[in-house]
Amino acid sequence: MLTLVTAALGLGLALWSLRIMTRPLRELTDAADAIGQGQIVPVQERGPDDLRSLARSMNAMQARIAAMLEEQARSFEAISHDLRTPLSRVTIAADLIDDAEIAGLVRDSTMEMEAMLMSLQQYLRAQHLAAEPETVDLGLAVGDLLGGVFPGQARLTVAPDAIVQTYREPLLLVVRALVENAIHYAGLADVDVVPDAEGCWTITVEDTGPGIPEDQFERILAPFYRIDEARARDTAGFGLGIPTAHRLLQRFGGALSFARAESGGLRVTVSVPIAPAAA
């Protein structure tokens, strides 16, 4: 009996020690998965020398990648912003054209290009947007957004006590992009703020538009991808609304999923990012 007890204690101590020793490796694995999703995860430099060296390398790699992406995004943002100046000149010149039909065509074209540039700027900004965790009342935040930007074009339903620690600006940018997409194709968006089966908060945006085939759900996350048969091509923008929302949620720890609504339209569910408590 004493031998069995000693062996059990020795085995338990060995397993506990092994768990302690491999914890930094598990943390590095989790950090690598998060980095692969576009998040910036500072890795604690602890454990054996080899693991500390690997953690330092991962932190340095993250810093270099983040700096490179931010530089590229800001460069393209600056270019798209500067393009608006010649577009404004063309718009003014359109007023000087005697032929009303040609003048209208020029104005429509410049307005479409302006909308495209705006869509591109929003997507590029999602690559480097920074935000601090804060306590957000989802009902109030989403309600203010819908009332201020889409008055009379969205219906909101909110479950009680919809308060969560999250990233306000990225989350509202996500909701705005999805609601704008729904309104464009259906004229009206239904927005629900409810907890899921696990108690985490979700925001669902549903429309009654043409919908998207289920085999396209993964593809529409790619920038500039358009679906000819389901969505008309004579629409403003580059098809960047959903990719912008997806990119923001990736960076801040949320998720985006799709389903076909009962009406045949598209239902997009946002898993609200859970942020650590602000210091």
Contacts in CASP RR format, 6 or more apart in sequence:
PFRMAT RR
TARGET T0000
AUTHOR 0000-0000-0000
METHOD contacts of the structure
MODEL  1
MLTLVTAALGLGLALWSLRIMTRPLRELTDAADAIGQGQIVPVQERGPDD
LRSLARSMNAMQARIAAMLEEQARSFEAISHDLRTPLSRVTIAADLIDDA
EIAGLVRDSTMEMEAMLMSLQQYLRAQHLAAEPETVDLGLAVGDLLGGVF
PGQARLTVAPDAIVQTYREPLLLVVRALVENAIHYAGLADVDVVPDAEGC
WTITVEDTGPGIPEDQFERILAPFYRIDEARARDTAGFGLGIPTAHRLLQ
RFGGALSFARAESGGLRVTVSVPIAPAAA
21 47 0 8 1.000
21 48 0 8 1.000
24 44 0 8 1.000
24 46 0 8 1.000
24 47 0 8 1.000
24 48 0 8 1.000
24 51 0 8 1.000
24 55 0 8 1.000
25 51 0 8 1.000
27 43 0 8 1.000
27 44 0 8 1.000
28 43 0 8 1.000
28 51 0 8 1.000
28 54 0 8 1.000
28 55 0 8 1.000
28 58 0 8 1.000
30 41 0 8 1.000
31 41 0 8 1.000
31 43 0 8 1.000
31 58 0 8 1.000
32 58 0 8 1.000
34 41 0 8 1.000
34 253 0 8 1.000
35 41 0 8 1.000
35 58 0 8 1.000
35 62 0 8 1.000
37 250 0 8 1.000
37 251 0 8 1.000
37 253 0 8 1.000
38 250 0 8 1.000
38 251 0 8 1.000
39 250 0 8 1.000
39 251 0 8 1.000
39 252 0 8 1.000
39 253 0 8 1.000
40 62 0 8 1.000
40 66 0 8 1.000
40 251 0 8 1.000
41 62 0 8 1.000
42 59 0 8 1.000
42 62 0 8 1.000
43 55 0 8 1.000
43 58 0 8 1.000
43 59 0 8 1.000
44 55 0 8 1.000
45 52 0 8 1.000
45 55 0 8 1.000
45 56 0 8 1.000
45 59 0 8 1.000
46 52 0 8 1.000
46 55 0 8 1.000
66 128 0 8 1.000
69 127 0 8 1.000
69 128 0 8 1.000
70 127 0 8 1.000
70 128 0 8 1.000
72 127 0 8 1.000
73 124 0 8 1.000
73 125 0 8 1.000
73 127 0 8 1.000
73 128 0 8 1.000
74 124 0 8 1.000
74 128 0 8 1.000
76 120 0 8 1.000
76 124 0 8 1.000
77 121 0 8 1.000
77 124 0 8 1.000
77 125 0 8 1.000
80 117 0 8 1.000
80 120 0 8 1.000
80 121 0 8 1.000
80 124 0 8 1.000
81 117 0 8 1.000
81 121 0 8 1.000
83 113 0 8 1.000
83 117 0 8 1.000
84 114 0 8 1.000
84 117 0 8 1.000
87 110 0 8 1.000
87 113 0 8 1.000
87 114 0 8 1.000
87 117 0 8 1.000
90 106 0 8 1.000
90 110 0 8 1.000
91 106 0 8 1.000
91 107 0 8 1.000
91 110 0 8 1.000
91 111 0 8 1.000
93 106 0 8 1.000
94 103 0 8 1.000
94 104 0 8 1.000
94 106 0 8 1.000
94 107 0 8 1.000
94 110 0 8 1.000
95 103 0 8 1.000
97 103 0 8 1.000
97 106 0 8 1.000
111 236 0 8 1.000
112 236 0 8 1.000
112 237 0 8 1.000
115 236 0 8 1.000
115 237 0 8 1.000
116 236 0 8 1.000
116 237 0 8 1.000
116 238 0 8 1.000
119 236 0 8 1.000
119 237 0 8 1.000
119 238 0 8 1.000
119 239 0 8 1.000
119 240 0 8 1.000
119 241 0 8 1.000
119 244 0 8 1.000
120 237 0 8 1.000
120 238 0 8 1.000
120 240 0 8 1.000
122 173 0 8 1.000
122 177 0 8 1.000
122 240 0 8 1.000
122 241 0 8 1.000
122 244 0 8 1.000
123 223 0 8 1.000
123 238 0 8 1.000
123 240 0 8 1.000
123 241 0 8 1.000
123 243 0 8 1.000
123 244 0 8 1.000
123 247 0 8 1.000
126 170 0 8 1.000
126 173 0 8 1.000
126 244 0 8 1.000
126 247 0 8 1.000
126 248 0 8 1.000
126 251 0 8 1.000
127 247 0 8 1.000
129 169 0 8 1.000
129 170 0 8 1.000
129 173 0 8 1.000
129 248 0 8 1.000
129 251 0 8 1.000
131 167 0 8 1.000
131 168 0 8 1.000
131 169 0 8 1.000
131 170 0 8 1.000
131 252 0 8 1.000
132 167 0 8 1.000
132 278 0 8 1.000
133 165 0 8 1.000
133 166 0 8 1.000
133 167 0 8 1.000
133 275 0 8 1.000
133 276 0 8 1.000
133 277 0 8 1.000
133 278 0 8 1.000
134 165 0 8 1.000
134 166 0 8 1.000
134 167 0 8 1.000
134 168 0 8 1.000
134 275 0 8 1.000
134 278 0 8 1.000
135 163 0 8 1.000
135 164 0 8 1.000
135 165 0 8 1.000
135 278 0 8 1.000
136 163 0 8 1.000
136 164 0 8 1.000
136 165 0 8 1.000
136 166 0 8 1.000
136 168 0 8 1.000
136 171 0 8 1.000
137 162 0 8 1.000
137 163 0 8 1.000
138 158 0 8 1.000
138 162 0 8 1.000
138 163 0 8 1.000
138 164 0 8 1.000
138 193 0 8 1.000
138 201 0 8 1.000
138 203 0 8 1.000
138 272 0 8 1.000
139 156 0 8 1.000
139 158 0 8 1.000
139 162 0 8 1.000
139 193 0 8 1.000
141 168 0 8 1.000
141 171 0 8 1.000
141 172 0 8 1.000
142 156 0 8 1.000
142 158 0 8 1.000
142 172 0 8 1.000
142 175 0 8 1.000
142 191 0 8 1.000
142 193 0 8 1.000
142 203 0 8 1.000
143 156 0 8 1.000
143 158 0 8 1.000
145 172 0 8 1.000
145 175 0 8 1.000
145 176 0 8 1.000
145 179 0 8 1.000
146 153 0 8 1.000
146 154 0 8 1.000
146 156 0 8 1.000
146 179 0 8 1.000
146 191 0 8 1.000
147 154 0 8 1.000
149 176 0 8 1.000
149 179 0 8 1.000
150 179 0 8 1.000
150 180 0 8 1.000
150 183 0 8 1.000
150 189 0 8 1.000
153 183 0 8 1.000
153 187 0 8 1.000
153 188 0 8 1.000
153 189 0 8 1.000
154 179 0 8 1.000
154 182 0 8 1.000
154 183 0 8 1.000
154 188 0 8 1.000
154 189 0 8 1.000
154 190 0 8 1.000
154 191 0 8 1.000
155 188 0 8 1.000
155 189 0 8 1.000
155 190 0 8 1.000
155 191 0 8 1.000
156 191 0 8 1.000
156 192 0 8 1.000
156 193 0 8 1.000
157 190 0 8 1.000
157 191 0 8 1.000
157 192 0 8 1.000
157 193 0 8 1.000
157 194 0 8 1.000
158 192 0 8 1.000
158 193 0 8 1.000
159 193 0 8 1.000
159 194 0 8 1.000
159 195 0 8 1.000
162 193 0 8 1.000
162 201 0 8 1.000
164 201 0 8 1.000
164 272 0 8 1.000
164 274 0 8 1.000
165 274 0 8 1.000
165 275 0 8 1.000
165 276 0 8 1.000
165 277 0 8 1.000
165 278 0 8 1.000
166 272 0 8 1.000
166 273 0 8 1.000
166 274 0 8 1.000
166 275 0 8 1.000
167 252 0 8 1.000
167 273 0 8 1.000
167 275 0 8 1.000
170 248 0 8 1.000
170 249 0 8 1.000
170 251 0 8 1.000
170 252 0 8 1.000
170 273 0 8 1.000
171 203 0 8 1.000
171 248 0 8 1.000
171 252 0 8 1.000
171 270 0 8 1.000
171 272 0 8 1.000
171 273 0 8 1.000
173 244 0 8 1.000
173 245 0 8 1.000
173 248 0 8 1.000
174 244 0 8 1.000
174 245 0 8 1.000
174 248 0 8 1.000
174 249 0 8 1.000
174 256 0 8 1.000
174 270 0 8 1.000
175 191 0 8 1.000
175 203 0 8 1.000
175 205 0 8 1.000
175 270 0 8 1.000
177 241 0 8 1.000
177 242 0 8 1.000
177 244 0 8 1.000
177 245 0 8 1.000
178 189 0 8 1.000
178 205 0 8 1.000
178 241 0 8 1.000
178 242 0 8 1.000
178 245 0 8 1.000
178 268 0 8 1.000
178 270 0 8 1.000
179 189 0 8 1.000
179 191 0 8 1.000
179 205 0 8 1.000
180 241 0 8 1.000
181 205 0 8 1.000
181 207 0 8 1.000
181 241 0 8 1.000
181 242 0 8 1.000
182 188 0 8 1.000
182 189 0 8 1.000
182 205 0 8 1.000
182 206 0 8 1.000
182 207 0 8 1.000
182 209 0 8 1.000
182 266 0 8 1.000
182 268 0 8 1.000
183 189 0 8 1.000
183 207 0 8 1.000
184 235 0 8 1.000
185 207 0 8 1.000
185 209 0 8 1.000
185 210 0 8 1.000
185 211 0 8 1.000
185 231 0 8 1.000
185 266 0 8 1.000
186 207 0 8 1.000
186 208 0 8 1.000
186 209 0 8 1.000
186 265 0 8 1.000
187 207 0 8 1.000
188 207 0 8 1.000
188 208 0 8 1.000
189 205 0 8 1.000
189 206 0 8 1.000
189 207 0 8 1.000
190 204 0 8 1.000
190 205 0 8 1.000
190 206 0 8 1.000
190 207 0 8 1.000
191 203 0 8 1.000
191 204 0 8 1.000
191 205 0 8 1.000
191 206 0 8 1.000
192 203 0 8 1.000
192 204 0 8 1.000
192 206 0 8 1.000
193 201 0 8 1.000
193 202 0 8 1.000
193 203 0 8 1.000
194 201 0 8 1.000
194 202 0 8 1.000
194 204 0 8 1.000
195 201 0 8 1.000
195 202 0 8 1.000
196 202 0 8 1.000
196 271 0 8 1.000
200 271 0 8 1.000
200 272 0 8 1.000
200 274 0 8 1.000
201 272 0 8 1.000
202 269 0 8 1.000
202 270 0 8 1.000
202 271 0 8 1.000
202 272 0 8 1.000
203 269 0 8 1.000
203 270 0 8 1.000
203 272 0 8 1.000
204 267 0 8 1.000
204 268 0 8 1.000
204 269 0 8 1.000
204 270 0 8 1.000
205 267 0 8 1.000
205 268 0 8 1.000
205 270 0 8 1.000
206 261 0 8 1.000
206 263 0 8 1.000
206 265 0 8 1.000
206 266 0 8 1.000
206 267 0 8 1.000
206 268 0 8 1.000
207 261 0 8 1.000
207 265 0 8 1.000
207 266 0 8 1.000
208 261 0 8 1.000
208 263 0 8 1.000
208 264 0 8 1.000
208 265 0 8 1.000
209 263 0 8 1.000
209 264 0 8 1.000
209 265 0 8 1.000
209 266 0 8 1.000
210 230 0 8 1.000
210 231 0 8 1.000
210 265 0 8 1.000
211 230 0 8 1.000
211 260 0 8 1.000
211 261 0 8 1.000
211 264 0 8 1.000
211 265 0 8 1.000
211 266 0 8 1.000
212 220 0 8 1.000
212 227 0 8 1.000
212 230 0 8 1.000
212 231 0 8 1.000
212 258 0 8 1.000
212 260 0 8 1.000
212 266 0 8 1.000
213 227 0 8 1.000
213 229 0 8 1.000
213 230 0 8 1.000
214 258 0 8 1.000
214 260 0 8 1.000
216 227 0 8 1.000
216 230 0 8 1.000
217 258 0 8 1.000
219 225 0 8 1.000
219 227 0 8 1.000
220 227 0 8 1.000
220 242 0 8 1.000
220 243 0 8 1.000
220 258 0 8 1.000
221 242 0 8 1.000
221 243 0 8 1.000
221 246 0 8 1.000
221 256 0 8 1.000
222 243 0 8 1.000
223 238 0 8 1.000
223 239 0 8 1.000
223 240 0 8 1.000
223 243 0 8 1.000
224 238 0 8 1.000
224 239 0 8 1.000
224 240 0 8 1.000
224 243 0 8 1.000
225 239 0 8 1.000
225 243 0 8 1.000
226 233 0 8 1.000
226 239 0 8 1.000
242 256 0 8 1.000
242 268 0 8 1.000
245 256 0 8 1.000
245 268 0 8 1.000
245 270 0 8 1.000
246 256 0 8 1.000
249 255 0 8 1.000
249 256 0 8 1.000
249 270 0 8 1.000
249 271 0 8 1.000
249 273 0 8 1.000
252 273 0 8 1.000
252 275 0 8 1.000
253 273 0 8 1.000
253 274 0 8 1.000
254 270 0 8 1.000
254 271 0 8 1.000
254 272 0 8 1.000
254 273 0 8 1.000
255 270 0 8 1.000
255 271 0 8 1.000
256 268 0 8 1.000
256 269 0 8 1.000
256 270 0 8 1.000
256 271 0 8 1.000
257 268 0 8 1.000
257 269 0 8 1.000
257 271 0 8 1.000
258 266 0 8 1.000
258 267 0 8 1.000
258 268 0 8 1.000
258 269 0 8 1.000
259 267 0 8 1.000
259 269 0 8 1.000
260 266 0 8 1.000
260 267 0 8 1.000
261 267 0 8 1.000
END
